[in-house]
Amino acid sequence: MTTGSSGAAARTPFECPIFISYRRQDADGHARSLYDLLRRWFGADQVFYDHADLQAGDAFLPKLEAAVKAARVTLVVIAPEWLRIVNERAQSGAFDVVRFEVKTALQQVQQGRAVIPVRMGGASMFGAPALDKVLRDDLGTLCGLDAFAFGQKQAQWDEDARRLCERLQGHAMPLPVASDGERMEAAAKAIADRLDKRDLKVLARSDRWGSAPLSGRQPNQAYEMLLTFHTAVEAAQDDWNRANLSERDWEVLKADLRHILSVLYGLTHDASAARMLAGTVDVTAPLPGRFAGTAVFTYAMAQGQQAVISANTENAKTFLPEHTVDLGQVDAGIGEDRKAQVHQEFWVDLFRKPKRPYPHNEKKTSLQGEDLTLLRDRLTTRSERLQRANCITAVVPASAAAPQPDDLRSVAAELGCVALPRTGQPGTLLRADEGKVHAQVMSCLETIENLE
C-alpha cells in the first residue's frame, strides 16, 4: 500500500504538533507502537519520533529542544523503570536527555502547550516525593498532571488507542479523506502521467482509451471506467506485440497498467463512507465487505493514502494489494500454523531478490528469536523506505473456525503490520456491487498478467 499526500501542509521534523518523549532503555518498543498508531491516525509529519526524525550526524540536543518547543503536546511515555532510571541518573550527576525533554516541555505549559504522561507496560504514576530532591524543581509538575494509561491486553489497548487519538485531536488534525473532486483530479493526473510514457501512448489514441479518459466522468461512473480501460488494454495487445518489447519493457508496462487499474479501483470506493471510518480502522470494528481489496483500499482512503494492486492472480475470486496477507487465503488451520504461513509469505516477498530461503523447511514452523526480529525489522525498513504499509487482513465472523480479531491482531502486532479485520458481508463502501467490481478488476488483472 503506497502512501500519498495527506493533504496537510508539509512540515519539517522540528515543527510537529506531537512530540514523543521516551527512554530507549525501558520503553523503546512502547514508543514505537505509539508512533505507529499516531502516524496512521494523524500522519507522520505531525508526530516527532527520534528514530524517524533524527539522522546520523545531527546535533541532536538543539534539534530535540526545537522540536519540544514547537510541539503543541508532548507525550511522556512512562514505562515501569522510568522513575528508577531518572532518579539514578540524577544521583550520578549524568546528563539525562529525557529529563531535559520533559523539563523543556513543562516550561511550555504556561504558553498554552500540553504535557500528557502516558503510562504503558503496567507502569504506575508517582508523586513528587518519589522523585530525587534535585529533580523536583524540574519534573515535579509532571506528577500532578492527568496521566493516560494503556491497558496491557490487546482488546483494551485498541480502545485506549482510540481514546488517546480522540483526546489529541485538539492538538493535531486527523488525516482527511479527500473529496470526490480531489480524488478525481488526482486520479486523472496519475493516469495522464502513465499515458505519457512511450509504451502506453497507444492507449491514449482516440480509437483506444483516449488521452484524457477521465475527462467529464463522475465518481459514480468508476465501474464503467474499469470496463473501458479493460477493453482498451485488450485492443492494444497487438500493438505491443508488434513493438518487440524486451522482457524488462514488458515488466514495466504491466506495472504501469496495474497502477492505472489500482487508481480506477480506488475510485469505486465511496469517499463519504470512507470518511465515516477515518481514524477508526485498525482500532475497532471490522470493516464492511467480503474482499481483502475492499478493506485495504478503504483503509488507505481513510488515511489519505493510495493502495496498489499486486500481480497475484492465483485465486480467481479475489486479489491482494501489494504487501498484504489475507488470513482467509492461507492455511485453514489455526494458531501457529496460520502464523507460520504469514511469516513465510512475507519472508518470500522480502527476500526474493536476492533469493534467501525461508529459515525452516517445514512450512508450518513459525519464526522465532533472531529470524523473527530480522523479518520484523526488514518489514519496517521496507515500509519506511517505500512508504508502503504492510497489512494483514481476515474475515472475522462469529464462527470459531474463522480467524478471530485477537488472532489477527496478535499476528499483525508481532510483525508491526496493520491489522484489518473485515466482516465478510456485502457492505456499502463501493459505488457498485462489490462482487461485480472485484470480478471486473480480477478479469482485467488477468489480461494484464497474460500480456506477452
Secondary structure in CASP SS format (residue, H / E / C, confidence):
PFRMAT SS
TARGET T0000
AUTHOR 0000-0000-0000
METHOD secondary structure of the structure
MODEL  1
M C 1.00
T E 1.00
T C 1.00
G C 1.00
S C 1.00
S C 1.00
G C 1.00
A C 1.00
A C 1.00
A C 1.00
R C 1.00
T C 1.00
P C 1.00
F C 1.00
E C 1.00
C C 1.00
P C 1.00
I E 1.00
F E 1.00
I E 1.00
S E 1.00
Y C 1.00
R C 1.00
R H 1.00
Q H 1.00
D H 1.00
A H 1.00
D H 1.00
G H 1.00
H H 1.00
A H 1.00
R H 1.00
S H 1.00
L H 1.00
Y H 1.00
D H 1.00
L H 1.00
L H 1.00
R H 1.00
R H 1.00
W H 1.00
F H 1.00
G C 1.00
A H 1.00
D H 1.00
Q H 1.00
V E 1.00
F E 1.00
Y C 1.00
D H 1.00
H H 1.00
A H 1.00
D H 1.00
L C 1.00
Q C 1.00
A C 1.00
G C 1.00
D C 1.00
A C 1.00
F H 1.00
L H 1.00
P H 1.00
K H 1.00
L H 1.00
E H 1.00
A H 1.00
A H 1.00
V H 1.00
K H 1.00
A H 1.00
A C 1.00
R C 1.00
V E 1.00
T E 1.00
L E 1.00
V E 1.00
V E 1.00
I E 1.00
A C 1.00
P C 1.00
E C 1.00
W H 1.00
L H 1.00
R H 1.00
I H 1.00
V H 1.00
N H 1.00
E H 1.00
R H 1.00
A H 1.00
Q H 1.00
S H 1.00
G C 1.00
A C 1.00
F C 1.00
D C 1.00
V H 1.00
V H 1.00
R H 1.00
F H 1.00
E H 1.00
V H 1.00
K H 1.00
T H 1.00
A H 1.00
L H 1.00
Q H 1.00
Q C 1.00
V H 1.00
Q H 1.00
Q H 1.00
G C 1.00
R C 1.00
A E 1.00
V E 1.00
I E 1.00
P E 1.00
V E 1.00
R E 1.00
M C 1.00
G C 1.00
G C 1.00
A C 1.00
S C 1.00
M C 1.00
F C 1.00
G C 1.00
A H 1.00
P H 1.00
A H 1.00
L C 1.00
D C 1.00
K H 1.00
V H 1.00
L H 1.00
R H 1.00
D H 1.00
D H 1.00
L H 1.00
G H 1.00
T H 1.00
L H 1.00
C H 1.00
G H 1.00
L C 1.00
D C 1.00
A C 1.00
F E 1.00
A E 1.00
F C 1.00
G C 1.00
Q C 1.00
K C 1.00
Q H 1.00
A H 1.00
Q H 1.00
W H 1.00
D H 1.00
E H 1.00
D H 1.00
A H 1.00
R H 1.00
R H 1.00
L H 1.00
C H 1.00
E H 1.00
R H 1.00
L H 1.00
Q C 1.00
G C 1.00
H C 1.00
A C 1.00
M C 1.00
P C 1.00
L C 1.00
P C 1.00
V C 1.00
A C 1.00
S C 1.00
D H 1.00
G H 1.00
E H 1.00
R H 1.00
M H 1.00
E H 1.00
A H 1.00
A H 1.00
A H 1.00
K H 1.00
A H 1.00
I H 1.00
A H 1.00
D H 1.00
R H 1.00
L H 1.00
D C 1.00
K C 1.00
R H 1.00
D H 1.00
L H 1.00
K H 1.00
V H 1.00
L H 1.00
A H 1.00
R C 1.00
S C 1.00
D C 1.00
R C 1.00
W C 1.00
G C 1.00
S C 1.00
A C 1.00
P C 1.00
L C 1.00
S C 1.00
G C 1.00
R C 1.00
Q C 1.00
P H 1.00
N H 1.00
Q H 1.00
A H 1.00
Y H 1.00
E H 1.00
M H 1.00
L H 1.00
L H 1.00
T H 1.00
F H 1.00
H H 1.00
T H 1.00
A H 1.00
V H 1.00
E H 1.00
A H 1.00
A H 1.00
Q H 1.00
D H 1.00
D H 1.00
W H 1.00
N H 1.00
R H 1.00
A C 1.00
N C 1.00
L C 1.00
S C 1.00
E H 1.00
R H 1.00
D H 1.00
W H 1.00
E H 1.00
V H 1.00
L H 1.00
K H 1.00
A H 1.00
D H 1.00
L H 1.00
R H 1.00
H H 1.00
I H 1.00
L H 1.00
S H 1.00
V H 1.00
L H 1.00
Y H 1.00
G H 1.00
L H 1.00
T C 1.00
H E 1.00
D C 1.00
A H 1.00
S H 1.00
A H 1.00
A H 1.00
R H 1.00
M H 1.00
L H 1.00
A C 1.00
G C 1.00
T C 1.00
V C 1.00
D C 1.00
V C 1.00
T C 1.00
A C 1.00
P C 1.00
L E 1.00
P C 1.00
G C 1.00
R C 1.00
F C 1.00
A H 1.00
G H 1.00
T H 1.00
A H 1.00
V H 1.00
F H 1.00
T H 1.00
Y H 1.00
A H 1.00
M H 1.00
A H 1.00
Q C 1.00
G C 1.00
Q C 1.00
Q E 1.00
A C 1.00
V C 1.00
I E 1.00
S C 1.00
A C 1.00
N C 1.00
T C 1.00
E C 1.00
N C 1.00
A C 1.00
K C 1.00
T C 1.00
F C 1.00
L C 1.00
P E 1.00
E C 1.00
H C 1.00
T E 1.00
V E 1.00
D E 1.00
L H 1.00
G H 1.00
Q H 1.00
V C 1.00
D C 1.00
A C 1.00
G C 1.00
I C 1.00
G C 1.00
E H 1.00
D H 1.00
R H 1.00
K H 1.00
A H 1.00
Q H 1.00
V H 1.00
H H 1.00
Q H 1.00
E H 1.00
F H 1.00
W H 1.00
V H 1.00
D H 1.00
L H 1.00
F C 1.00
R C 1.00
K C 1.00
P C 1.00
K C 1.00
R C 1.00
P C 1.00
Y C 1.00
P C 1.00
H C 1.00
N C 1.00
E C 1.00
K C 1.00
K C 1.00
T C 1.00
S C 1.00
L C 1.00
Q C 1.00
G H 1.00
E H 1.00
D H 1.00
L H 1.00
T H 1.00
L H 1.00
L H 1.00
R H 1.00
D H 1.00
R H 1.00
L H 1.00
T H 1.00
T H 1.00
R H 1.00
S H 1.00
E H 1.00
R H 1.00
L H 1.00
Q C 1.00
R E 1.00
A C 1.00
N C 1.00
C E 1.00
I E 1.00
T E 1.00
A E 1.00
V E 1.00
V C 1.00
P C 1.00
A C 1.00
S C 1.00
A C 1.00
A C 1.00
A C 1.00
P C 1.00
Q C 1.00
P H 1.00
D H 1.00
D H 1.00
L H 1.00
R H 1.00
S H 1.00
V H 1.00
A H 1.00
A H 1.00
E H 1.00
L H 1.00
G C 1.00
C C 1.00
V E 1.00
A E 1.00
L E 1.00
P E 1.00
R E 1.00
T C 1.00
G C 1.00
Q C 1.00
P C 1.00
G C 1.00
T C 1.00
L C 1.00
L E 1.00
R C 1.00
A C 1.00
D C 1.00
E H 1.00
G H 1.00
K H 1.00
V H 1.00
H H 1.00
A H 1.00
Q H 1.00
V H 1.00
M H 1.00
S H 1.00
C H 1.00
L H 1.00
E H 1.00
T H 1.00
I H 1.00
E H 1.00
N C 1.00
L C 1.00
E C 1.00
END
